[in-house]
Amino acid sequence: MIGYLLPTRDHAVRGDHDVTSLVQQARLAEALGFDSVWAGDSPITRQRADPLLVLSAAAEATQRIALGTAVLLPALRHPILLAHQLSTLDRLSEGRLIAGMGAGFPNPNTEAQFTALQVDFRRRVSRLTESIDAMRRLWTTDAVSFEGKHFTFHDVTIAPTPAQPGGPPIWLAGSGAGALRRVADLADGWLPYPPTPELYAEEMATLPHTVTPGLYATVCVDDDAERAQRRLRTSIERYYNLPLELVGSIQALFAGTAADTAAWLSSYPASHIVVRLAVDDHHAALEEFADQVLPLLRKDNR
């Protein structure tokens, strides 16, 4: 399964706030044979269009393709409101939603976002786990009463309930012992971005077979591998305002030819790969990836 990350952040970085073009990209991804489209979440630190609203529009513009958040930050929201939004989106998409979630990467910029929204950054992980528990109850039970460290409510029922029984599958991001325990205990899927296939395989081996192994990877495809590397640097450093080498030590990044890109992605034992394209022209790059890389990935995964 191959997914495509809608360029919500890339558009905002360039001052392009035409949200309708993002919906057109979702429609194009479906027409080109992708299995899913995804949208990231960061209202303040790395500004972009709201992922749930973008995916709601994409749900109406598409028919087959899965819709995912890569990744949503539940700790910034109240679980009743988020459960209601995700349930409604699952209905709009007729059960095509994947709720990718994370706690928030530990750095000063992310902490500043939590501070601006008056959420204790130090408690973001426990807010995440508590929110998941509360939302799953709200998706499956009427008159829910919940008492936790962060949220307390009584006799709450939401409508509509999700189209998918039990609610949309929850995929958790993260790497390392603590994150992997949360994935094993709470998640239906795993969506990390380890910088090497070896680390990915090592961590994947600790998870139950019931967890769908996903991968979030950034690629830049070009016939000239050196030019691809230069384009990747420009895109990553503009996106994160950090050196490429630092980001590459944490995240799965690759620049090269179509054949080399397909081989690199296939080296990760993931069943669902979400690709972020490090480019300026996302329309052309999406078509190029579908034409040159997607067939090779399909062939490798037969």
Secondary structure, 3 states (H helix, E strand, C coil): CEEEECCHHHHHHCCCCCHHHHHHHHHHHHHCCCCEEEECCCCCCCCCCCHHHHHHHHHHHCCCCEEEECCECHHHCCHHHHHHHHHHHHHHCCCCEEEEECCCCCCHHHHHHHHHCCCCHHHHHHHHHHHHHHHHHHHHCCCEEEECCCCEEEEECCCCCCCCCCCCCEEECCCCHHHHHHHHHHCCEECCCCCCHHHHHHHHCCCCCCCEEEEEEEEEECCCHHHHHHHHHHHHHHHHCCCHHHHHCCCCEEEECHHHHHHHHHCCCCCEEEEEECCCCHHHHHHHHHHHCHHHHHHHCC
